[in-house]
Every structure is written in C-alpha cells, then in structure tokens.
Amino acid sequence: MVSAAATLPHGDVALTEREADPDRELAERFRSGERGAFDQLVKRHQQGMYRLVRRYVQSDADAADVCQQAFVRAFKGLATFRGAASVRSWIYRIGINCALSWLRDHKREQPAEIAEDALVEDHASPARIAGGEDAARLRTAIAKLPPKQKLVLELRVFDDLAFKEVAELAECSENTAKVNFHYAVKRLRELLGSEDA
C-alpha cells in the first residue's frame, strides 16, 4: 500500500498535492466536466480576488467588473491549467493581469480616493490598520513604492499570502519576493518617519 504522503530524507513528511493545493481537486473535477466545481472555486476566492483587484481599480463597480472578467478568463483557461502554481495563485495572477489591463485602458481617467475598507478586512490579519489619518498616510506611502515592492507588500500583508505564493503572483523568485518586501517595509518606515518630522 502506498502512503498518501512521501517521506523526505530528513524524516519530514511532504504534503500531498491535495494538501499543498486544496483547490486542485476542484480544478480536476471541473476539467472532468463538473461545472459546479468551478462555482465552488469562485465562492472560495471571490472575496480575496475582489480585495486584490480593488487595490488597483478605484471604484467598487469597476472592481466587480474586473473580477468578473478575471473569473471568465479562469473559466475558459482552467482546461489548460498546467498546475505549475497553486490554483489560487493562478486565479489571482489572472486577476492582477485583468486589473493592470483595466488600468492601462483607463489611464486617462482621474483615480478616486481608495475607500478605507478596501485596505482592511473584517477578520484578524496582519493588515490591521488604524482608522482616519493614519490609514490615509499609509495609503499615500504605499502608493509611492515602486510597483514590484508595492505588489509584494500588498500580497504579503493584505492578502496574508506565503512568500512562495507572493513570488508566483509577482513572477519572481521567492528570495526576490522577500528582498522586495524587506525594501518595501524599509521604504515605508522612511516615508512615514519623514512625514512625522
């Protein structure tokens, strides 16, 4: 009988594919013709996708449209999903690409102020932000970061993703993601500290 998990040389147990990516089974069921499996994927990831897209797209309605577009692309592309990344990372990458395309297509429009609730969520996370002036200062400082640092910081802090997933979404190595995060935090401290002076 074959064990569900392989043992690594140092006695650690490797995660099975299902444990490493809980969405993989749904993706496989969808590819086998079960359309309801995709609905379950959407239910699992629609809030996270919306929060991710909303940080790029300035209005709630536009963010909802971009999310819908991203899920339509995921629906069409899931049959050819290779599994090199987790399903969540793959779906989020589609969302990021759709948001960036939307920004490129609408760059002449004036951006509106980001709503405070777009940066925080109701449940506990590393992204608890104080209200009022502190949140506005933080949003302004984050907007000044270079794009890659901004993306890595937001994925790590606001979406609470592991560096491995951050690296997949930012299309860089895990080490590069950690370096970008380090420099983003350092730059934020400088920006926020200089405003206090």
N, C-alpha and C positions, 0 to 999 in steps of 0.2 A: 504494500500500500504506500502510495506517495504522499508525503506530508504536504499540507496546504502552504507552508512557508519553508523556504530554503534556509539552511543554516550557513552563516558566514564563517570565515576562518577563525575569527576571534570568539566564536560562541554566540554572537549576536544573531537574532532572527531577522531575516529580511522580510519586508512587508510583501504580501501577495499583491498582485495587480489591483485587486478589488479594494484592499485596504489602502493602498497608495493612492488610488483614484476611485472614490466611491461612485463617480458618475460613469465610469467605463461600462458598467453593466447596462445602464440605461442607453448608452450610445450603441452598444451591441444589439440590444433589443430593438431599437429604432431601425438599425440597418437590416434587421431581420424582418422588418415590415410592421412592427408595432408602433403606430403613430402616437399613441398615448404616452410612450416613453419620452418623446420629445416634450410633451406638455409638462411632464414631471421635471425635466431639466430646466424648463423655463421657470416653473414655480420655485425651484431651488435657487436660481440665480438672478431672477428679475430685480430684486431689491439691490443686490450688490452691483449688478450691471447699471442700474439707474443711478446709484450713488457715484459710480465711476464716471459715467458719461456726463452727469450733472456738473462735475467739476470742470469739464471742458466747455459744455454748452450752457449758455447763461439763462435760459428760460426753462421752466418746467415742461411746457408744451413741446418745445424743440427737443429737450432731452428724452421725452417719451417717444417722439418720432424716431430719434436716432436709435433708441433701444429697440424699437420695433424693427427697424431696418436691420440692426445687428442680428436679431433673432431670426429674421427671414433669411439672411445670409448663412447663419449657422444651420438652419433647417436644410437649405439647399446644399451646403457643403459637408454635412455630417456623414454622408455616404462615403466620402473620400477622405475622411479624417484618418490620419496615419497613426495617431497615438504617440507621437514623439513627445508631446507635452500632455499635461492633465487636461481633461475635457474643460474644466473651469478656466484654466489658463488660455486654452484655445478660444473659448467663447469670449473671455474678457479681451483678448487680443483683437478679435473681430470688433468688439465694442469700441476699443481705443481707435482702431483704424477708421471706423464709421464716424466717430466724433472728430477726428482730425480732418477727414474729408469734408465733414459739415463745416468745420471752422474755415477751411480753405475756400469753400464755396460761398461762405457768408462773411468773408473777412472785411467787407466794406461796411457792414452793419456795426453800429456802436454797441459794445458789450454793456450789459446791465450789471448792477451790483449782484454778487452771489448772495443768495439768501443764507443766513446763518445756519439754518437747519440742514443745508446741503453739505456742510462740512462735518457734522457730527451725527451720530446715530443714537437711538434711544437706549440701547443696551450698553453695558460697560465695555470699553475698549481702550486701547492706549491713546485714543484720539479725543479724550475729554477736554473740551476747550471752554475756558471761562467765557461768559457772555459779554456783550457790549463792546467796549473799546478794545479790550484785549483780543477778542476774536477778529475784529476789523484789522488791527495791527498785524496779527498773524497772517491773515489772508493777503494783506498787502505785501508782507515779507516773502511769503511763499511764491507770489506772482513774480517776484524779482529773481527767483532762482533760474539757472539755466534749465532748458526743457528736460534733459535726462535726469538731472537731480530732482526736479520738481516731480516727475513721474515716479521715480523710485521712492521718494519720501512719501508721496500720497498713497501709493500702493502698500507700502510697509506700515504706515501709521494709520491711515483712514480705513483701509481695507483689511488690515491685520493679516497680510499675506506673509508667508515664509520667504526668505531671500531666494530660495530656489524658484518659486513662482514669480516673484518680482523680476528675477533675471529673465525668465521665459517671456514675460509680458513686455519688458523693456528691451528685449532682443539683445542681451549681453550675457556675459558670464556671471556666475554667482558672485565671484570675487569683485568684478566690476560693479555689480549692484551694491555690494557692501561699501565699496570705496565711494560711490556716488552718494549713498546715504550718509556716510560719515561727513563728506564735504557739504552736503545739504544742511545737516544739523549744525555744523560749524558756521556756515554762512548765515543761517537763521539767527544763531546766537549773536553774531556780529551785527546783523541788521537790526535786531530787536534791542541790542545793547546800545547801538549808536542813536536810536530814537530816544532812549532814556536820557542821554547826555545833554 
